[in-house]
Amino acid sequence: MINPLDFFKVKAGLGKLGEEHPKLFPFMQAVSAAGAKEGTIVEMKVTTPEGQVLESNLKLTANDIELFRMIREIGGAAMAKDAAAQAKDAEAQADAAAAQGDDTDAG
């Protein structure tokens, strides 16, 4: 049985992950919407601060898809929506700032 305290720790950790990496959850939503299904290949590349590059890939299984579904149900989807809204707000603010900059350059 899952310890409820651990559940809240994981949920808080996912929230922090979304705050620190605001593009992550919208990206994952886009992948899901595009139809990530069994057989989809996920490629990963990690570059350490020292410059070492580690690369791998995996082919998603039915178990992987089920795990992602469970994570979304736990709260990942809600956090992804929040992150997407934050990203959209930031984009709108950047567009407004750029438009304001265009107005001042014209005068």
C-alpha positions in Angstrom: 0.0 0.0 0.0 1.2 3.5 -0.8 2.0 5.7 2.1 -0.3 8.8 1.7 2.6 11.0 2.9 4.7 9.7 0.1 1.9 10.5 -2.3 1.9 14.1 -1.2 5.7 14.3 -1.4 5.6 13.0 -5.0 2.8 15.5 -5.9 4.8 18.4 -4.3 7.9 17.2 -6.2 6.0 17.2 -9.5 4.8 20.7 -8.7 8.3 21.9 -8.1 9.5 20.2 -11.3 6.8 22.0 -13.2 7.8 25.3 -11.7 11.5 24.8 -12.4 11.0 23.5 -15.9 7.8 25.2 -17.2 8.2 23.7 -20.7 8.3 20.0 -19.5 4.6 19.4 -18.8 3.3 21.2 -21.9 5.8 19.2 -23.9 4.6 16.0 -22.3 1.0 17.0 -23.1 1.8 17.6 -26.7 3.5 14.2 -27.0 0.5 12.6 -25.4 -1.9 14.5 -27.7 0.2 13.4 -30.7 -0.6 9.8 -29.8 2.3 8.4 -27.8 1.4 4.7 -27.8 3.0 1.4 -27.6 5.9 1.2 -30.0 6.7 4.9 -29.8 10.4 5.5 -29.5 11.6 8.1 -26.9 15.1 9.3 -27.3 17.1 10.9 -24.4 20.3 12.9 -24.4 22.0 14.2 -21.2 25.0 16.5 -21.2 26.7 16.8 -17.9 28.3 20.1 -16.7 31.7 18.5 -17.6 30.5 17.9 -21.2 30.0 14.2 -21.1 27.2 13.2 -23.4 25.0 10.2 -22.5 22.3 9.1 -25.0 19.8 6.3 -25.0 16.3 5.5 -26.3 13.5 3.3 -25.4 10.5 1.8 -27.1 7.3 2.4 -25.1 5.5 -0.6 -23.9 1.9 -1.0 -22.7 3.1 -0.9 -19.1 4.9 2.5 -19.8 1.7 3.9 -21.3 -0.3 2.8 -18.2 2.3 4.3 -15.9 2.1 7.7 -17.7 -1.7 7.5 -17.4 -1.5 6.9 -13.7 0.9 9.8 -13.3 -1.5 12.1 -15.1 -4.3 11.0 -12.8 -2.2 11.6 -9.7 -1.9 15.3 -10.7 0.6 15.6 -13.5 -2.1 16.7 -15.9 -3.4 19.4 -13.6 0.2 20.7 -13.1 0.8 20.5 -16.9 -2.3 22.6 -17.5 -1.0 25.1 -14.9 2.4 25.1 -16.5 0.9 25.6 -20.0 -1.2 28.5 -18.7 1.9 30.1 -17.2 3.8 29.6 -20.4 0.9 31.1 -22.4 0.8 34.1 -20.0 4.6 34.6 -20.3 4.3 34.4 -24.1 1.5 37.0 -24.1 3.6 39.3 -21.9 6.6 38.9 -24.2 4.4 39.7 -27.2 3.0 42.7 -25.4 6.5 43.9 -24.5 7.6 43.4 -28.1 4.6 45.3 -29.4 5.3 48.1 -26.9 8.9 48.2 -28.0 7.8 48.4 -31.7 5.5 51.4 -30.8 8.4 53.3 -29.1 10.7 52.6 -32.0 8.2 54.0 -34.5 8.1 57.5 -32.9 
